[in-house]
Amino acid sequence: NKLENLISPTYEEITLDLENQLASLDGGYEKLTTAMSKQGEQWHREIDIVINKMKTEISRIKVKHRDILQKHLDKIKQIQALIKQTLLAIEEIKKSTEVSPTIEYSSKIREFSKLPPKVKIALPTFFPKPLDHEKLYNMFGQITPLSTATEENVLSLNQPNTSVRELLDEPELVATIQTGYEKLFSVTYLNEDCVWTFGPTKDIKCFNMKGELLHTVSNKSEQRPNDIAVDSDGNLFFSDGKSKSVNKVNNGQTEELIRLQGWRPSKLCVTSTGGLLVTMISDDDTQCKVIRYSGSTEKQTIQFDDEGKPLYSGSAVIKYITENRNHDICVADCGAGAVVVVNQNGKLRWRYTGHPSVTKNKTFIPFGITTDSQSRILTADHYNHCIHVLDQNGQLLRYIDNCDLKSPYGLCLDNNDNLFVSEHFKGNVKKIKFLR
């Protein structure tokens, strides 16, 4: 029965998926070459514009050149006319028998001996710049490397399917943790109702549901972390923008796992396979990308869509990240005012930019993001003081806007789908039950 009803259909699904990928291969690569051709046409147009502009400049210089020469020529011809006139006068004197014209004659030799200066105007020169082929190649565009993500495909032969959990009609506030932070950023679940949090200081603190401080980890760079995450073994990860590193804390010892150049790590997510997803911002704050790591090894880069356009806004604003149960990668792009979801291969699936609502009158700007066991996506609407609950296709299911939520920032879920929300300005973490 298992071979017939579970294993064989699963292989059929895998085969169908691979066949579909192969069938769409030519079309996908044709889009790439078409995009390159369009870029080439645009470059040719721009080059023609530059050439015509330079030709116009040369024509202007040529007119100026001609005017200078013509003005000098006219002046010389005037002098020549005077010389001819003087020669005619002398000839008349020579023929004349009158004495007085000879006596009255004044020589023009000295005047005409002062020759005018020679005018030499050098033609303008065009110096073509040598072609730097590598620089030209980089300027033309960027081809992302082939991204191959392979993940373990496990059949749960002995475990029943996860039961469907429905949304509660009214979410319930279970507990409130007062952390003492003036401002609170991320929150991530550890175990047995314990959570890690951090505020505007270098210290990362672990609290239980009673608000008791259990552990403290300090960032060596004396700067607050950019984000924190916890793996299934309870190891803590944190990103440090100052040292451009991602660090791992194991049994109280901190080790540098990843060191970046030209980019700063921002938000973190531990994947279902134990790897890391890291959102990062370029040093000039113009680009953003998502990198998948296995340990300290880079496995995948996600930055552009099929048309070569950036998937994420380039500004250095908050971009929390999570992995859904269906392996979609979900980014809350604060700068774009959107939740951006791609599949595990980095292909754009959908964007969510909020939902029209008479009660939510401020612009949708998502902060924290997390997912539940049913592949629903939850994101913090910071300025409307609520949580948007979406299905895996980006459709709004409901708001969580009770429980006296104020300025929600970071989000996470425990193993029972209880929601933890960090309230930025209150410094509290709220535990909320929202599923049956």
Order of alpha helices (4+ residues) and beta strands (2+ residues): alpha-alpha-alpha-alpha-alpha-beta-beta-beta-beta-beta-beta-beta-beta-beta-beta-beta-beta-beta-beta-beta-beta-beta-beta-beta-beta-beta-beta-beta-beta
